[in-house]
Amino acid sequence: VSPLDQRAVRQHNLSLVIRHVATYGVRSRAAIAVETGLNKATVSSLVAELIGRGLVVESAHTNVGTVGRPSRGVELAGNQIAGIGLCITEKHLRAYGLDLTGAVRFDESLVRDNPSTPPHEVLTDLATLASDALAAFERERITPVGVTVALPGLVDMSTGKLFVAPNLNWSEIPVVDLLRERLGSVGFRIHAENDANLAALAELWDGAGRRLRDFVYVDGGFGAGVGAGIVAGGELFRGAAGLAGEFGHTRVSRRGPRCRCGSRGCLENFAGWDALIRRAGLNGTGEDSVEILDVLRARAEAGERRTLEALSEVASWLSLSLVSLTNLLGPQAVVLGGCYAALSEWLVPRVEQDLRLSLSAPWSPCRVLVSELGREAAIRGAAGLALHQVLHDPTAVGGSFSEDRPYSDRTMFTPRTSSVRLAAGE
Ligand SMILES: [Zn+2]
């Protein structure tokens, strides 16, 4: 075996062990060995390296796993590294830090009217939020491992350029380059990705223990837009150019209002948040979508007719599109997120009823689920992206380990656990 192969095997096995711990929680070395098929001495050596790199720690818990005498386990380290998610929506900027255990280490946002602000000003404010996060990490001695910006539009992942975001009135903005200029030299990569894709990844990674592999995350924004992230076989489906998932611009009518994308009759003009509150007569009732949502829910609970009709209209357009989607893709589930999750009581029954009309429904019914990630779905996915890259290649952090160090594990095993594939930079 060549040294290069040996390094690749070592890296693969480090990743296998840390992903096993990430998936199943506290584990003894003996349990990891049995459950991954690696031999025990190899596991001890791999765990020692992961501890040295600051990625796992000895756990206070004992007697974990399925076999062997009671012994101390290891678990993911919570205070060593963190990923940063940044988010630009129509009305907010947000920075969010997540550590390996999934704990939130930073969360700050600004209310902004982004569509009427020049992009370079928006990105200056976003960079300031990011700098605040980096400063907070420095105080806590946490190493940032990457930044991902969630954007409500078509993103070129290879360059970090935003092609177009109709609801921001932005086109051809080199978001990652502009952020890099503003942040100066940072020792990690900066990515940009579509926000609904990131929300789908967050659902894939920590979706309430559902372990879905084939689903569509439908992201109702608290603005004009409706997005979707498609997960097929446990991986994000991106399409030929990485631009798939523009569910909001699927056409549901030949007529209908002109959409900001230039087309006509797009779903989001019938089923988006802005369309909903307009139809419910709530335009201008409070600027903040949190307040508007409270009013909307209160009116629906009180049985106010106009509100219920508006919700029923949205449910009907949404389910019309979802029937097409499930006929086409055959997912296990559609997961409703964003404003659709917040209003699920009034939407889910109609969507469930209509999805029973999919041809395959009698044999493979598609479940209708509600995301539990709230308004954090996309930004959790953004912050989690860099962390998942570390789970994929643990040698990317804790550089004190020499790449030439001797090692003994020679057998490469295929992970028995569902592999956490990375969206970017593979
Ligand atoms: Zn459109």
Residues whose N, C-alpha, C, O or C-beta is under 5 A from the ligand:
A	BS01	ZN	G248 H249 C259 R260 C261 S263 C266
